[in-house]
Every structure is written in structure tokens, then in C-alpha cells.
Amino acid sequence: MIKTLSNLFKQDKEKFVVPKGVQDCIPIYAIYDDGIFRVGRDKYSTQELILPVSVQI
């Protein structure tokens, strides 16, 4: 277990910086046209918007 954690910490080479404001807490470095966010070095995420649908019976 300890070796696994130390291995995990070695793989994450990003430098930790103490945030100075709220916007610094949001880890988005780039937003691409196709809706993909770059949230770290070689780390990507997507977000989809689901709109509410009104159904009348």
C-alpha cells in the first residue's frame, strides 16, 4: 500500500501552488472548441449541459 502511494505521488509531477483567489482554485488551463477542458498536464475532462425538459400530459 505504501509503495503504491509513493508510486502515485512520483507520477504526479505537477507543482502545487497555493491559490490566491477563487478563480485560482478552478483547475482549468484551456477550453477547446469541442468542449474538452485541459485540467492539468496530460489530463483532460469534458462537461455536458443537460437542459430540463417539460412534459405536458
Secondary structure by P-SEA (a helix, b strand, c coil): caaaaaaaaaaccbbbbbbcccccccccccccccccccccccbbbbbbbbbbbbbcc
